[in-house]
Amino acid sequence: MRSVASQPALTGPEMARNTDSLLIRRRTTTNKLFTDFQQSPLHDLNPIAQPGLTTRVTRNNTVGTSLDLIGEPWSPGNAEVMTVEGGYTPGLIAAAGTSVVGALLYGFHLGNMNSAATAMRADLGIPGGINAPTPEEGVANDTAWGFCVSIFCLGALLGCSVVAPIADTIGRRRTILFKLIIFMLGSLLEAASVLPAFRSTPCIGAGIGFFLMLGGRAVCGVACGATTVVVAMYLGGISPPHLRGALGTYFQLTCCTGILLAQILGLPAVFGHGHWWSMYLLLPLIPSGCQLLLQDRIVESPRWLASRSDKDAMQAQAVLAHLRGEEVDSLAVIQELDMMQMGSTVALGAPSGGQGIGRMLMQPKTRKALVICMVCAIAQQVR
């Protein structure tokens, strides 16, 4: 069994490092991919995604040395596999760790309306159940509270729908930082609903604070919807291929951590009593502030930079070297950047209109998968 580094197509011992003119970038792909790297055990892989098999299967960090031996990682003791090592560099860990703070905020806002709901509803003037003056008022209050909680989903729908074009225009990094401002604004609106000046005007038993809470939930929903898209795009753009799946799971893990924290901190024994719930809703300002302070660790996505101008491609090379822990003129960096540029070139040459829902439903290859995903998503919301 052979052992290679995080970029197996580049770092095998049989490949010499020729650094002549490697810093000269251009929009077209270099011929080095198909001439100098023919000795690579991964040379037979397609450099860009194509229908069908697009990547070699890995298992326990082992991968077959050719497509003919794609199933060999499942054969114990077989010598025709190699171990993929490394990849978790300080630069990558810092960038990924700082970016997933948004997932923590997303999880917190998913769960912060549950355990502290009794105290919130009492201060907002919409108590439910046995706390309502009459059963009729209890039903009306439950409806108002349900709308206040569920409007979060409408905001999330808007956020995830508009954030992709924004991220493609201004970049992943700026979009991640911009949504932090939206998170902070939503948290402030939610917490302001407890102020006495906003609890005096009656409306269905509620005051102006109810509408502040309603607006705060919608604003936080926009930020959370944007987070689910842009953070996933960012993690995919900075991670090496064999770590892309692992880094993708960190988003879900961090989100679940945020939900757990929201449930615990909202208990009556912690912040879920009296007027303390307003401080509870301000807690997201702490991780938001920390992410703003650590924004220098969030480097721009090299994949996005590679799809831009030649000047941005030069910057992408430096960013990629930082993330991979390699020299700027490393063959590993050059080849990975070339592959990114090849992918962006194919994307630029795709038919206008992209792969929208309409086009996906019209294509038999994608229709079934899309329908399954939509049915599963809808089923999760049905109780």
Residue pairs with C-beta under 8 A, 6 or more apart in sequence:
1 62
1 78
1 79
1 81
1 82
1 83
2 12
2 41
2 65
2 81
2 82
2 83
3 82
3 83
3 85
4 11
4 12
4 82
4 83
4 84
4 85
5 11
5 85
5 86
5 332
6 84
6 85
6 86
6 87
6 240
6 242
6 243
6 324
6 332
7 240
7 324
7 332
7 335
7 336
8 40
8 41
8 42
8 63
8 82
8 84
8 242
9 37
9 40
9 41
9 42
9 43
9 45
9 335
10 37
10 40
10 330
10 331
10 332
10 335
10 336
11 332
12 39
12 40
12 41
14 39
15 36
15 37
15 39
15 40
15 331
17 330
17 331
18 36
18 331
19 329
19 331
22 329
22 331
22 334
23 314
23 317
23 328
23 329
25 310
25 313
25 314
25 317
25 337
26 310
27 310
27 313
27 341
27 345
28 341
28 345
29 47
29 338
29 341
29 342
29 345
30 334
30 338
32 334
32 335
32 338
33 47
33 335
33 338
33 339
37 43
37 335
41 65
41 66
41 82
42 56
42 63
42 65
44 66
44 67
45 55
45 56
45 67
46 54
47 338
47 339
47 342
48 339
48 342
48 343
48 346
49 343
51 365
53 67
53 70
55 241
56 63
56 64
56 67
56 70
57 63
57 64
57 70
57 71
57 73
58 73
58 84
58 242
59 73
59 74
60 73
61 83
61 84
61 85
61 242
62 73
62 81
62 82
62 83
62 84
63 73
63 81
63 82
63 84
63 242
64 70
64 71
64 72
64 73
64 80
64 81
65 72
65 80
65 81
65 82
66 80
69 80
69 81
72 78
72 80
72 81
73 81
75 81
84 242
87 239
87 240
87 242
87 243
87 324
88 243
89 323
89 324
89 325
90 325
91 299
91 322
91 323
91 324
91 325
92 238
92 239
92 240
92 243
92 323
92 324
92 325
94 294
94 297
95 238
95 297
95 298
95 299
95 323
96 235
96 238
96 239
96 247
96 250
97 297
98 291
98 294
98 295
98 297
98 298
99 176
99 231
99 234
99 235
99 298
100 231
100 235
100 250
100 251
100 254
101 254
101 287
101 288
101 290
101 291
102 176
102 179
102 180
102 183
102 227
102 230
102 231
102 291
103 227
103 231
103 250
103 251
103 252
103 254
103 255
103 258
104 254
104 255
104 257
104 258
104 261
104 287
105 183
105 223
105 224
105 227
105 258
105 284
105 287
105 288
106 224
106 227
106 228
106 255
106 258
107 254
107 255
107 256
107 257
107 258
107 259
107 260
107 261
107 262
108 258
108 259
108 261
108 262
108 283
108 284
109 152
109 186
109 220
109 221
109 223
109 224
109 258
109 262
109 284
110 224
110 255
110 258
110 259
110 262
111 258
111 259
111 260
111 261
111 262
111 263
111 266
112 262
112 266
112 280
112 281
113 120
113 148
113 149
113 152
113 217
114 262
114 263
114 266
115 262
115 263
115 264
115 266
115 267
115 268
115 272
116 266
116 267
116 268
116 271
116 272
116 277
116 280
117 145
118 131
118 268
118 272
119 268
119 272
119 273
119 274
119 275
119 276
119 277
120 213
120 277
121 127
121 128
121 131
121 141
121 145
122 131
123 193
123 194
123 199
123 209
123 275
123 277
124 193
124 199
124 206
124 207
124 209
124 210
124 213
125 199
125 202
125 205
125 206
125 207
125 209
125 210
126 141
126 144
126 145
126 204
126 205
126 206
126 210
127 138
127 141
128 138
128 141
128 142
128 145
129 138
129 142
130 138
131 138
132 138
132 141
137 205
140 204
140 205
141 204
141 205
141 206
144 204
144 205
144 206
144 210
147 214
148 210
148 213
148 214
148 217
149 217
151 214
151 217
151 218
151 221
152 217
152 218
152 220
152 221
152 224
153 221
154 218
154 221
155 217
155 218
155 219
155 220
155 221
155 222
155 223
155 224
155 225
156 221
156 222
156 224
156 225
156 228
157 221
157 225
158 221
158 222
158 225
159 179
159 221
159 222
159 223
159 224
159 225
159 226
159 227
159 229
160 225
160 226
160 228
160 229
161 225
162 226
163 175
163 179
163 225
163 226
163 229
163 230
164 229
164 230
164 233
166 175
166 178
167 175
167 229
167 230
167 233
167 304
168 304
170 178
171 300
171 301
171 304
171 305
172 230
172 233
172 234
172 237
172 300
172 301
172 304
173 234
173 295
173 298
173 299
173 300
173 301
175 226
175 230
176 230
176 231
176 234
176 298
177 291
177 292
177 295
177 298
179 223
179 226
179 227
179 230
180 223
180 288
180 291
180 292
182 219
182 220
182 222
182 223
182 226
183 220
183 223
183 284
183 288
184 284
184 285
184 288
185 219
186 216
186 217
186 218
186 219
186 220
186 221
186 222
186 223
187 216
187 220
187 281
187 282
187 284
187 285
187 288
188 216
188 282
188 285
189 212
189 213
189 215
189 216
189 219
190 212
190 213
190 216
190 217
190 220
190 281
191 216
191 278
191 279
191 281
191 282
192 198
192 209
192 212
192 216
192 278
193 209
193 210
193 212
193 213
193 216
193 278
194 209
194 275
194 277
194 278
195 209
197 208
198 207
198 208
198 209
198 212
199 207
199 208
199 209
200 207
200 208
201 207
201 208
203 210
203 211
204 210
216 281
231 251
232 248
232 251
233 301
234 298
234 301
235 244
235 247
235 248
235 250
235 251
236 244
236 248
236 303
237 301
237 302
237 303
237 304
238 299
238 301
238 302
238 303
238 323
239 246
239 247
240 324
240 336
264 270
265 271
265 280
265 283
266 272
266 277
266 280
270 280
271 277
271 279
271 280
272 280
291 298
299 319
299 322
299 323
300 315
300 319
302 316
302 317
302 319
302 320
302 323
302 337
302 340
303 316
303 340
303 343
303 344
305 312
305 313
305 315
305 316
305 319
306 312
306 313
306 316
306 337
306 340
306 341
306 344
307 340
307 341
307 344
307 347
307 348
313 337
313 341
316 337
316 340
317 328
317 333
317 334
317 337
318 328
320 326
320 333
320 336
320 337
321 327
321 328
321 330
321 333
324 330
324 332
324 333
324 336
326 332
326 333
327 333
353 359
355 366
357 370
360 366
360 367
360 370
361 367
361 370
